[in-house]
Amino acid sequence: MKRLILFIGLLTFLKCYGQTPSNDPHWQFVWGDEFDFFDNTKWAKANYCDHYGETVLNLEQNVWTSTEGNLVIKIDNNPTNCPANPPLTLMDCGGCTEGIHNFTSGWVENISSLNIQFGYVEARIKFPYGKGLWPAFWTFLGADLSNWSNSAEIDIAEILGDLSSKEYLQQNFPADQIFTTNIHLRYCEEDSYDYVYDPDTHEGTCTDLPDYFSGGWMSSYADWHTYAIEWSPSKIIWYIDDYPIRIFSNHNIIDPVRIIMGVGVLTDKDKHILTDESTPFPSYMYVDFMHVYKLNKDCNDFIDATNYDFSTYNNIEKNYIKIGEGGGNNSLSVGDDITLRASQFIDIYGNFYIPVGASFYADANRDCESDLSYDCAQTFNPCTYDFENYDNSIKKEIELGDNGCNILVTPANNNILLKATHQIVLKSGVTILPVSDKSVELVIIPCQ
């Protein structure tokens, strides 16, 4: 988030993170599935793949849709052979190692034309419950898998049926069953190393750290829940049943990704299977629906108003929003539920009143690839000004002098460059004082 500055006279209720498509009209539906039938135009099933050597063999017949309108993924402990020349699977699940696999399961992911880049992803899921079971709903790199330069993963929801292989998590969470939200940044050759990204330098290093960041939220695992993420260039917010459970900065996960659902089996660090006689087989993962939303945005639009009528807001994300500068008085009415979204920043100055019975949410997320300059919308017309501190940034209009204003433009320490997109007007009372080896330039320039 670039910045969110609130200068508030009286604030009665300011929402924290979490405005989902259910209550925020900024979100626009992109695609989804209610799973009334298996739609091959949206989904692909993995067949004869073991996700790079895992003990589970994924088969097409372990994925289907039920008469109740659910996607069903079945896992069973029926040893099955991977043939010498299995069918080629052009999916992240890969191929399979020849020989017997102790378990069969299913793997489904969206077709490549539906890969997503930022947005809101949700699914209503009933996870299987049992020791050693590993059901998950996640996203992974959607590009050519031969290029691992940005092989980042977001685990929207996964259940770890046993934490024997996750000693560093046992300090904080029970070892028998845990719900986790994670990001994996596997930019490094060794699995025991992880890529740590510095957003300031835009560089990264491979560091000997646990390969994911984890947070937990204990749940009644056998019940239906809606699991979701809001993924933006600046952050990721995880939700359960529309309630935000975790927020984490985006560690440069920026490339298009595929959505994947499946059930695996946990093993410890020595590859010992963690299921036992108590684990129910077969077990099933049910998915009621899956939806993808994108923000409705206009990167060429902005709001710059001293006094603003919030009833005119059109629920389209702006490049930036600036309200109340110059001593404005702004307020909401009882019953208002206002959400503002911008790419660069949201600034609220002056007196801002939110009465009991109204709510307000604001979020800036760097969603626009090419931001407008802040000052490209600024009219610069001071009556007095010390140009020693002039920022040389592009303005919309520059108007100096007249009406008793006396402006001395002198480049005492630095060259001065007056740039504007519309006009530069110098009226009576303006003096440009030459200084040796310094310059004053006036330029009309398009706003980049």
N, C-alpha and C positions, 0 to 999 in steps of 0.2 A: 504494500500500500504506500503510495508516494506520500500522501499526507491527508489528514482529516483534522481540520482545526475548527473547534467549536468555541465561540465566545458567547456564552448563554447567560441571559439574565436570570431566568427561573426555569429549571428543568424538572418536570415531574416524572417523566418516563422516557428513557432513551434505550432503545432495544440494543442488545448485544448481538454478536454474530448469529446469523441464521435466518435468511429469508428465502424460503423454498418456493418452487413453482405453485404450490398449493395456496400461497398467500401473497405472491409477488408477481404482478403482471408483466414485469420486465422479461420474464422467462417465456420463450416461445418453443412450443413442441417441434422437434425435428423428426424423430422417428422412434418407433417402439414396437412392442409386440404384446398381445394379450394371450398368446399361445393357445388359441382355439384350434390351431393345426400347426404342424411343423412347416415353417415358411422357408424354403430353400433360397428365396430371393433375399433373405436377411441373415440366415444362419448356415453354418457348415458344421458337420459332425466329424470329429477326428476318428480315424479307424486304423487299428494296428499301430498304435504309437504308445510310447512309455515315458514321454517327456524326458528324454535324454537319460535313460537307464533306470528310471524308478521301477519299483516292484509292481506297479499297477499297469495293466495293459488296457488301454482305452479302445472301445469298440463302438461302432455305429449303433448296434442293436441295443446298447445300454442307454440310449437317449430316445425319448419319444414324447408325444403330447397325449394327455389323458382326456377322457370325455368330460372331466370337470373343468377343462380349460387351463391345465397346468403343464409346463415343461417338466418332465421327469428325468432325473439322472440316477441311475442305479449303480450301486457298488456291491460286489459279491466276492466271497472267498472261494471261487471256483478256479483252480489252476488251469491256465490256458496257454497254448504254445504260440509264440511269435514265429512265423515261418521264415525260411531262409531269405526269401525275397518278398517282403510284405508290400502291400499297395503303398504307393507314394502318397504321403500326406503333406500338402503344402500349407502347413499351419505351424504355429509355435510349438505344438505338441511334438513335432518331429516324427521320426520313425520309431522302430523298436529293435531291441537287442534280441537276436535269435535265441530261442529257448523258452522254458516254462516261466510264466509269471504267476505269482500266487493269487493275484486279485484281478478282477476285471471291473472297469468303471466306464464312465462316459465323459466326454469333453466337447463343449460347444463354444464356438466363437463367431462373431459377426463376420460377414463377407467383407473384403477389403474396401469396397466402394462405400461402406458405411462406417469406416474408421472415423474417430472423433478427435478433435483438437480443442480442448477447453469446453466447459459447459457443466451441466448438471446431469448426473446419471443416477438412476434409482431402479431398484427391483424389489418386489415383495417376495420373500423367500421363507421357506420352512426348511431349516437345515437338519440333516440327520445328527443324531446324538450317540456317541459311543467312544470308548477308549481307543485311541489310535486313529480315529477317523479324521479326515482333513478336508472338509468341504470349503469351497472358496468362491468368491465373486470378485474379479479383479480386472485390471487393464494392463496391457503390455504393449511394447513397441509394435507399431503397425507397419513399419517399413521393411525393407529387405533384411532378413535375419542374418545374412552374411556380414552385415555392417552393424557392429555392436558399439558404435561410437556414442549412442544414446539409448542404451537398452534399459530404460527406466521402467519401473513397475509401480502401480498403485494398488494396494490391496484394499478394496472397498469394505469387504467383510470376509473374515475367515475364522474357522473354528479349529483350534489345536486340541485334539483329544488327549494329548499327553505332552508334558513339557520336559521329559527326561533329556531330550537333546537340546534344550534351551535353558541351560543353567543360569544364564544371565537374566532371564525373566523370572525365574522362580523366587528371586528375592522379593518381588513385589506382587506376584499373582499366584493363586492356587495352582497346583501341579496337575490336577485331574482334568480340568476343562477350562478353556479360556477363549474369549472372543477378542480378536486383535484387529487393529487398523495399522497398516504399515506402508512405507515406501521402500523400495529396493533401488539402489543405484549401482548396478553391476557394470561399471565401466572398466573394471580391473580384471586381469587375467586370472588371478587366484580368487576362489570363492571366499576365502577368509579375509580378503581385503575389500575395502569399499571406497568409492569415489566420494570425496568430500568437496563440495562446490562452494567457492567464495563468490557471492553475487556482486561484491564490490570490484574485484579484479577480473571476474569472469574466467577464472582459472580453477583447476582442481588438482587434487593430489590423491594418490592411493594410500590409504591409511589402514593399519591393522585394527579394525573396529568391528563390532557386530554388524552384519550386513543389512540390518534394517532398523528403522526407528519404530518403536511399538508403543501403543497405548491400549488400554483395555477397558471394556465396559461390560460388566457381568449381566447376563440376560437369561431368560427362560428359553433355552436353545431350541426346544422342541416346538415352540409356538411360531406363528407367522409374524414377521417383522419386515418393515420396509427399510432397506439399507441404501445409503446414497452418499455421493460426494459432490461438492461444488469445487471444480478445478479451474483455477484462473492462473494467469502468469505470475501472480504474486503469492498465492496461497492455496491450500487445500483445506476444505472443511468437510468433516465426516458427520453423517446424520444417522440416527435410528428413529424411525417413526416421526420424521420431521423435526426431531430434536437434535440440535448440534451437540455432539459429544467430544469433538476434538478439532482444533485448528492447528495447522502446521505450515510454516513457510514453504513455498515451492522451491525445491532445490534443482531448478533448471530442468524440470520435466515439461518439455515444450513441444515435442514432436507428436504427430498423430498416433493414436493407439487403437487397439482392438479391445473389445469387451469379451471376457472369457468367464465361463462357469464350469465347474467340475468338482469331483470328489476324489481325493487321494488318500494315501495311508502314510502316517508318520513313521519315520525310522529315527534311531538315535545316531550319534556321530559315528558309530561303528557299523551302521547300516542294519542294525537289528530292528525288526518289525515291532511296533509298539501296540498292536492289537493283541487281545487275549480272548479267552473263552467267554468273557462277558460282553464282547463287542457283538452287536446284533448284525447278522448277515442273512439275507440281503438288507441293505439300508438304502433310503431314497432321499434325494434332494428335490424339493418341489419349488417351482418358480411360477408365480401367478401372473406377473407382468414385468416388463422392463421398458423404461422410458428414457429418452435422451432429450435434453432441452439446451437451447442456446440463448444467450442474452440478446434481446432486441436492442441494437445500438446504432448510433449515428456518430461516427468519429469526426464529422465536420460540424457538428452542432455543439453549442455551449450555452450556459446560462450565466449572465452577468447582470445582476439586478440589485439595486439598493433596497427596494421593497418588492417582494415577490408574491404573486398570487398562486399559492400551491395548488389550487383547484385547476389551474391550466397545465399542470405537469402531465406529460403524455406517456410516462412510463417507458421512455426510450433512454438508454444509457447515453450520456453526453461525453464529450471530450473532457470538459471540466465544468464545475458548477461553483459560482461565486455569488453569494447572497449577502446583502446587508452592508457591504463596504461603503463607507461614507456616512455612517450614522443611521443606518436603516433600522426600522422597527418591524419585525416579522413575527407572526404567530400562527399557530394552528387552531382549529376549532374542535370542540368536543365531538368525538366520534371519528376524527381524522385518523387514518392509518397510513402514514406517508413513508415511502421508501425512495431514496435518491441514490442513483448509481452514476459514477463517472469513471473515466479512464485515468486522468492525471491526478485530480485532487477535488475535494469538496471543501470550500471555505465558507463558514458562516460567521459573520461579524455582527457587531451592534447588539441590540436587544432581541432576543429570540425566546418566545414564550410558548411552552407546551402545556396546555391545561390538563387537569385530571380528566381522564376519559379519552385522551388522544395519545398516539404513539408515533415515534420517529426513528428511522433507520437510515444510515448513510454509509456508503462503501465505495472506495476507489481501488481499482484493480489492474491498471495498465493493460486493458483489453485492446486498445487501439495500437496497431503496429507502428503507425507514424503519428506521433502526438503533435498537435498544434502547439506553438509556443504560447506560454502563458500571456506574454505581453502582446501577442498578435491581436488581441481583442481589447487592448488597453488604450484609452484616450489619455494622452499625456499633456496636461495643460496647467502646470503650476503657476502661481502668481510670483512666488519666490522659490529659487532652487539653487543649491550649490552643485554645479556641474563637476566639481572635483570628484563626486561620488557617483556620477552617472554610470549606468550599467551597460550602455551600448547595445541593449537588446532591441529587437524589432517591436515597434508599437503599431497600433492601427492608425492613429492620428497623433500628430504632434502640433500643438498650437501654443505659441508663446507670445506674451505681451498684450497690450491694449487694456482698456478699462482700469487704468492706473497701475498696471503691473509693470515692474521694471526687472528685466532678466539680463544678467551679465553672463555671457557664454565665453568662458576663458579656459583653455586647456593648460592649466598651471602645471599639472603633474603627468597627465595622460592625454593622448589624442582623443578627441570626442567625435563619435560617429552617430549622427541622428538618423535613424532608419525608421521608415514607416511604410505600411502597406497601402494606405489610402492618400494621405496628404500631409505635408509639412507646411505650416503657416507661421510666418514671422510678422508680427504686427508692431505698432509703435511701442517704444519702450524696450526694445531688444537691442543689446549691444554685443557684438562679437569682437572680442579683444584678441588680436594676434599675439602669439607668444613664440619666441624663437625656437625652431626645431620641433614645434608642435602644430597640430592641424585640427580644423573643425570641418567635418564633411556632412553634407545633407544628401540623403539617398532615399529614393522611393524604390521599394523592393518587394517582390511577391512573398507572401508568407509561406514558409516551407512546412 
